[in-house]
Amino acid sequence: MTAPQFPPLLTGVDAEGREPFALACEMAEAECHGGTVVYALLADRLRAAVVFAPEVPLAEAAAALVVCGVGFQNALGALAPPEVAVHLDWDGGIRVNGGLCGGLTVASNTLDPQDVPGWLVVGLDLSLMQLAEAPGDTPGLTSLYDEGCAEVEPVVLLEAFARHMLVWLNRWSDEGNRALHAEWSGLVWGLNQVEGEGVFIGTDERFGKLVKTGDETRLVPLTALVREGR
C-alpha cells in the first residue's frame, strides 16, 4: 500500500502494528514534535492520531478536537458522493448518513483546564467496512462501504484529513474560535434533541455543551472529553 504524503508541517509515522492513539501519546510524552501523525491503514479501519504542542491552557487547547472533527468532515465531504451526509457528535463521534461510523478522542498530559499542556493528542478511528457476518445486527453503526463510499481510498482520505485539519488549525490560530465555531455548529449532530433528561440546545464560545432541563441550563465543558494520557 502506498504510504500517505503529508503537508510539510506534518510528519507521518506508520504505527507498524501498534494502536496509533496509544503510540502517539507515548511519543508525545517522549517529546516528539508537534505535527506528528501516527497512522494505521487496516483492511476494515482507518486509525490515526495527531500530536499537538499547545501554547494555550487546556480550556482553549481542547478545541483541537473540533479542529480535527471539522477537518475530517471537510475531507470526507469532498471525497464522498454528493448525497452522503457527514456530521459530528459533540463528544467526537463521526456520523455518516446518521449512522455512527467512527469517532475522535483526545488526550493530554494534564486534565487541569488552566494548565498549558505539554502535549495533546487527537485520535481518529473510522470504520471502512463492517467485517461481521451480519453487520445489521448492530443497529446504529455503519461504515464507509455501507454508505456508498467504497471508492474513497483510505490513503487519500488520510491525506485529505491532514490537509483540511491543517487549514482549520491555521485559521483557529490566526482568527480564534469564531470561524471554527460557525463551521462546526452547522455540523453538530443531535442539536435541539432530547438527551437524557435535558435538551442539547447548543454550545458556548469554547465549544462547551449546553443542556437545558426545565428552567435550568447546564454547561459541560469540552475539557470533560479529555483523557489523561500520561
C-alpha positions in Angstrom: 0.0 0.0 0.0 1.3 3.5 -0.9 2.5 5.5 2.1 0.5 8.7 2.6 2.0 12.0 1.8 1.6 14.8 4.3 2.0 18.6 4.1 5.4 19.9 5.0 4.4 20.9 8.6 3.3 17.3 9.3 5.3 14.2 9.7 3.8 10.7 9.1 4.7 7.7 11.2 3.5 4.2 10.4 2.3 2.6 13.7 3.5 -0.8 12.4 1.0 -2.9 14.3 0.6 -0.6 17.3 -2.6 1.3 18.1 -1.9 4.8 16.7 -3.6 6.8 19.5 -1.7 5.0 22.3 1.6 5.2 20.4 1.1 8.9 19.7 0.6 9.5 23.4 3.8 7.6 24.2 5.7 9.6 21.5 4.3 12.9 22.8 5.3 12.0 26.4 8.8 11.3 25.0 8.7 14.8 23.5 8.2 14.1 19.8 7.5 17.1 17.6 4.0 18.6 17.3 2.6 17.8 13.9 3.5 14.1 14.1 0.7 12.0 12.5 0.8 8.3 13.6 -1.4 6.1 11.4 -2.5 2.5 10.6 -4.3 1.6 7.4 -6.1 -1.6 8.1 -8.4 -3.7 5.9 -11.5 -2.6 7.8 -10.5 0.6 9.7 -8.5 3.8 9.3 -6.8 4.8 12.5 -4.7 7.9 13.0 -3.6 10.3 15.7 -2.2 13.8 15.6 0.2 15.2 18.2 -0.2 18.9 19.1 2.1 21.1 21.1 -0.3 23.7 22.6 0.8 27.2 23.7 -2.5 27.9 25.5 -4.3 26.4 28.5 -6.2 23.2 28.1 -9.5 25.0 28.3 -8.6 26.6 24.9 -6.3 23.8 23.5 -9.1 21.2 23.8 -10.6 22.9 20.6 -8.0 20.8 18.7 -10.7 18.1 18.9 -13.1 20.4 17.0 -10.3 21.3 14.5 -9.8 17.7 13.7 -13.5 17.0 13.5 -14.2 19.8 11.1 -11.1 18.9 9.1 -12.2 15.3 8.8 -15.8 16.3 7.8 -14.5 18.6 5.1 -12.1 15.9 3.8 -14.7 13.1 3.6 -17.4 15.6 2.4 -15.1 16.4 -0.6 -14.3 12.8 -1.4 -17.7 11.1 -0.8 -20.6 11.0 -3.3 -22.6 14.3 -3.0 -25.6 12.6 -1.4 -23.6 11.4 1.6 -24.1 13.5 4.7 -21.3 13.7 7.3 -22.0 15.1 10.8 -20.1 15.2 14.1 -21.3 14.3 17.6 -20.4 16.8 20.3 -18.3 14.1 22.1 -16.3 13.2 19.0 -18.5 10.7 17.1 -18.5 10.7 13.3 -21.8 10.1 11.6 -22.3 9.2 8.0 -25.9 9.4 6.8 -26.9 9.4 10.5 -25.1 6.2 11.4 -22.1 6.1 13.8 -19.1 5.4 11.6 -16.2 6.1 14.0 -15.0 8.8 16.2 -12.4 11.2 17.6 -10.8 11.0 21.0 -8.5 13.5 22.8 -5.8 13.0 25.5 -3.4 15.3 27.2 -0.7 15.1 29.9 -2.9 17.3 32.1 -6.5 17.5 32.9 -6.4 20.9 34.6 -8.2 23.4 32.3 -5.9 26.2 33.4 -2.6 24.3 32.7 -0.8 24.7 29.4 -0.4 21.0 28.2 3.0 19.7 27.4 1.2 17.9 24.6 -2.2 17.0 23.3 -3.2 14.1 21.0 -6.4 13.7 18.9 -7.1 10.2 17.6 -9.2 9.1 14.7 -10.9 5.7 14.4 -13.0 5.2 11.3 -14.9 2.1 10.1 -14.2 1.4 6.4 -16.0 -1.9 6.2 -18.0 -4.0 8.7 -16.5 -7.5 8.6 -19.1 -9.1 10.9 -21.2 -11.8 9.3 -24.4 -9.7 9.9 -23.5 -6.0 10.2 -27.2 -5.2 10.6 -27.1 -6.9 14.0 -25.5 -3.8 15.4 -28.2 -1.1 14.9 -26.9 2.5 14.6 -23.4 1.5 13.4 -22.2 1.8 9.9 -19.1 2.0 7.7 -18.0 3.9 4.6 -18.6 0.9 2.5 -22.2 0.5 3.7 -22.9 4.2 3.0 -21.8 4.1 -0.6 -18.2 5.4 -0.1 -16.4 2.2 -1.2 -14.4 4.2 -3.8 -12.9 6.5 -1.2 -9.4 5.3 -0.8 -8.2 5.3 2.8 -4.7 6.7 1.9 -6.4 9.6 0.0 -8.8 10.2 2.9 -6.0 10.3 5.4 -4.0 12.8 3.3 -7.1 15.0 2.8 -7.9 14.9 6.5 -4.3 16.1 7.2 -4.6 19.0 4.7 -8.1 20.1 5.9 -7.1 19.8 9.5 -4.1 22.0 8.9 -6.2 24.6 7.2 -8.5 24.8 10.2 -5.6 24.7 12.7 -4.1 27.8 11.0 -7.5 29.6 10.9 -8.1 28.8 14.5 -4.6 30.0 15.5 -5.0 33.2 13.4 -8.7 34.1 13.9 -9.7 32.5 17.2 -12.8 30.4 17.7 -15.4 32.4 15.7 -14.9 30.9 12.2 -14.3 27.4 13.6 -17.4 27.6 15.8 -19.5 28.8 12.9 -18.4 25.8 10.7 -18.7 23.3 13.5 -22.1 24.4 14.6 -23.6 23.6 11.2 -22.2 20.0 11.5 -23.1 19.0 15.1 -25.5 16.1 15.3 -28.4 16.0 17.7 -28.9 19.7 18.2 -32.3 20.5 19.9 -32.9 16.8 20.6 -33.8 15.3 23.9 -30.7 13.8 25.7 -31.3 12.0 28.9 -33.4 14.4 31.0 -32.5 17.5 29.0 -32.3 19.0 25.6 -29.0 19.7 23.8 -29.5 23.4 22.8 -26.1 24.4 21.6 -22.6 25.2 22.6 -20.8 28.2 24.3 -17.9 30.1 22.7 -15.4 27.4 23.9 -17.5 24.6 22.4 -18.9 23.6 25.7 -22.2 21.7 25.6 -25.3 23.4 26.8 -28.1 21.1 28.1 -31.4 22.6 29.1 -33.5 20.8 31.7 -36.7 22.7 32.7 -35.7 26.2 33.6 -32.0 25.3 34.1 -29.2 25.2 31.6 -26.1 23.1 32.4 -22.7 23.5 30.7 -20.5 20.6 30.0 -17.0 21.9 29.1 -15.1 20.4 26.2 -12.3 19.6 28.6 -14.6 16.9 30.1 -13.8 14.8 27.0 -10.0 14.9 27.5 -8.4 11.7 28.8 -5.2 11.7 30.8 -2.5 10.3 28.6 0.5 10.1 31.0 
